[in-house]
Amino acid sequence: MNYFTSDISSLFKFSTGSLTLSTMLICTAVSLLIGAVIAYVFGRGEKTSKGFAMTLTLLPAIVQMVIMLVNGDVGTGVAVMGAFGLVRFRSAPGSAKEICAIFLAMAAGLATATQHLLAAIIFTAVICAVSMALTALGGKASEEKTLKITIPESLDYSGAFSDIFEKYTASNSLDEVKTSNMGSLYKLSYTITLKDPSQEKQMIDELRERNGNLEIACGRPVTNSDRL
C-alpha cells in the first residue's frame, strides 16, 4: 500500500530539473499578459476574428510550456518539432501583419520559457510600439470591395467598364467570369478599391446604364471568420 501511495504521489510532484510550480505559474501569467497585449495591438482598428485574437493570446503560453518541458532533451525537442510539422492550416492564408503577430507571439513564448521575462516584456513593448507608429503614419487603408456585375452575352466584358473604373476606383481587378441562364448572361466578379466611398451609388448607376440595368452587387469580400 505504501508503494502504491508513493507512486501516485510521485505523479503529482511538480519537479522537472530547475522547473518548479511557482516558476511555471509566473512565466505562464507573463506569457498570457504578453499575448493579450499582442492581440489588442495587432487587432486594433481592424476586423480581427475572435479565433485569431484568442490564438495570439494563448500562443505565447503554449510555446512556453512546450519549450519548458523539452528543455535539455534534444531527442524530445526534435520529436515535438516533427509533430508541429504535421500541422496543416486549412483556412485562408493570413495577411503579412497577422503572420508577423504570430511570430512575435512565438518569440515571446520562447523568451518566457527561458525565464527571460524582462526581455520578453521589453521586446514585445518595442515591437508593438513600432507597429502602432507605422500604422499611424500609414494612415487608414482604403477598404477593398467585391463588385459583381451581370451582363448580357452580347456585351464584351473585357473593356466594357474601363472608363467607369478609371473614374471611380483606385484599383480594380477581374477575379472571376461565369455564365448563367443557359449562357445568355455573364456574371463578372471584381475586386475594387474606391477613390471616394461616398460615390459608390454614382458608380453603380453608371454601371447599370452600361449593363442594361441587370443585377449589380457591391459589398465586402467574403472571408472565413476563423481564418488565421
Phi, psi and omega in degrees: 000321179294323178295319180296315179297321179295319179295318180294316182295329180291333179293330183260007177278117184270096178203115178226089183066237180272000182277123176241168182298317181296320178298315181297318182294318179296314180296321179294319179298317178295320179298316180294321178296315179297318179299320179295321178295315180298317180298321180290313184294314185278349175255000184291125176077007180231160180274073180275136180291154178297325180297320180290320178297320178295321179299313180296326180290319186270337186302315179301320180292322180293314179299318180300316183293318179298314182294322178297320184288330182257011182300122177086353180249097184296319181299313179295321179299317178296320179296318179295317179296325176296321178294320178297327181293343180277349182291132179242126176272112184265356181275178179296145181299143179282165177283170179299322180293321179293320178296321177298319179296321179295316179295323177296317179298320179292319179297320178296320178297321177296320181292317180290329179295326178270011175065027172265068188293317180296318178298320179297317181293314181295315181300314180297318180298318181295312182296317179295320179295318178296318179299316179295322180294316180294323177295319180293320180290328181285343181076180181277123181288144177291142184275131176282147178226155175260125180246124179244125184235132174259130182229156175288158183295340181283346183269125178282110187282347186302322179223021186294331186239016185302315182292325179290318178295321179296328182284321190249343186245147174276331176206152178203147177210140178275116185263327186206143174228128176216153181271159180210162177055053178061031177085001180278346180230151174242140176246119182255139178238120181245153166251120185232157170233118184283142174293316180225107182303334181289347181261016181300317181296318179300320179295315180296321178299318179290325177293324179296322177294329183278327185260014177076029178062030175276179188297136175226135178227136180223124181194186180288148177299141178276122180230164176286122184292343180252022182291161177268000000 
